[in-house]
Amino acid sequence: MSVSSIQPDLKVDSFDVHADSEVTVLKNVSMSIPQGKFTAIVGVSGSGKSTIIQLLERFYDPVEGDIFLDGENIKSLNVKFLRSCMGLVTQEPVLFGTTVFENVCHGMAGTPLETATEQVKIEAVERACKLAGIHSFLMRLPLGYNTHVGEGGVLLSSGQKQRIAIARAVVSDPPILLLDEATSALDTIVRLLSRLLTFSVVRKASPRCVDQRFESQNHGLHCASAFDNQTGG
C-alpha cells in the first residue's frame, strides 16, 4: 500500500475511549467518512471531537473497537505511513521560528518530497501556498518565502498563520485533510474544497460553525455525528 494508492474512506467501528480505568470519554462511537466528502464532526465543547481527530492519527488507540482506512485496520499500518496520509490543521497552528519556506517543508516529512531536489520543493511549496491563499501576500514581502515568521509565528496574524499551516498540510498532497476548528481561514478552506475533491476532509466543529457557506458551495457536506458526551475535547 502506498500513499498515492490510498482510497481515503475511513470507517470508525464502535470504539470506546477511556481517560483512565474509571472514566469513559467516548462509548460505542461509529461513523463512516467517505472519500471526496467534507465531513463535519459536530458537538458541544468537550464532547470528544478532538479526541476523534487524535485517534485517526493514532496519537493513542481506543480501548475497544477499530478504525479502518481503505479497508485496513489502522493498527496494522506503520504509524509514520498512516500520518503521511493525513494533513492536519489545528485551531492554534504551531509554526517554527524559521522561514515560511521551511515551515511549509515540514509537511513533506515521510513523503517522497522529503528527499526531492530543492527546485521540486520550491515548486511544491509555491503550489501549496497558492492553494492556501497566502502566495500573493508572501510575494509582497521583501524576502518572500524566505521571510522569518518569528517564534511560534508571532510576526504573523492568526489568519496568515493558519494559511501557512494549510499550505503545510496540503504540500505533500495527502489523501486526507483534518481540520481541527480551523476557522480563522474559513473562506480559504471553502475555496480549497472545490479544488480538493479527491480528499476526505474531516472537520471538527461546533454546531454554529457548520453554516450555509459549505452547502451553498456544493461541497458535499456530510455530518458524521453529534455527541452528547461531557468529557473529551
Protein Blocks (a to p, Z undefined) as FASTA:
>chain_A
ZZklpccddddehiaddfblmbcfbghiacdddehiacdddddehilpmmmmmmmnopac
cfbdcddeehiafklpcfklmmmmpccddfbdcdddbdfklmmmmmmgoiaklmmcfklm
mmmmmmmmmmnopmmmmmmpmnlmmpcebehhlmpcfklmmmmmmmmmmmnopabdcdeh
iaklmmmmmmmmmmmmmbccdddddfklmcfklmmnonopacfbdcfbfgdZZ
